[in-house]
């Protein structure tokens, strides 16, 4: 892929006939080999954006380049590089797993390759189900079949639209592991999800979309470092009427609790005093915590804060 760019989206807009603006001038670049998570509330434009990139929805204006190919002017070349796992479980219920995945490969004009199909089914823990009809599979297994179909023609980019919707926690974590394994083979992965935990667990970079606007894209760890809240909680042995004046230089708050009053220090570990300094000053004020623990904001809390701000 040219310049290590898998997808380049420029000034992409989608306005429906009723005037609804589903996408408002989206600009986005996704690098080869990364896992990019697109987050947003219901109706934010996640699926519309994926469908526009995959050529299912025609944008009102703007461009999408997939590995340098314009996805409208060079649709065949662009689409052959993309695998799409939609939200809907759309398969022929009476067909076998093997035939379903093999047929999907043929739709892209790829030569018959049983060894490749076998490899996909084994990677997705579907090999022992290869001769079963789709209708007899569980919901989680059907979703794995959708992933297998999307991988059948050897795409370089994989879109996962709500990949673990409706599956249990154990299967969800299993699929996370499989997605990471796919990335190790060089596949670029773009996923939308309602499970913020999913993005926090897997993504290298996140984008947040709301009301058709891409309000930010950032490295996940950088985002959590910049916007996340770090706290050190000191559980006190004795109730405290107020924070002593000698501790006024620290960003401390006092919380009253039936299990013990708590002093909460909110800080940036890169720039603030280290914890040993705070402990020394607590001790000098006659405060000896009975327990100390730390807390850091989750990606979900950051996401809610950003969406509410818009």
PyMOL commands that set and color helices and strands:
alter all, ss='L'
color gray80, all
select helices_A, chain A and resi 2-4+46-53+75-80+97-107+114-123+127-129+134-136+139-151+169-184+196-202+220-227+245-247+275-284+299-309
alter helices_A, ss='H'
color red, helices_A
select strands_A, chain A and resi 5-15+21-31+35-39+61-66+69-70+82-85+157-161+188-192+205-210+213-219+230-235+252-255+262-267+291-296
alter strands_A, ss='S'
color yellow, strands_A
deselect
rebuild
show_as cartoon
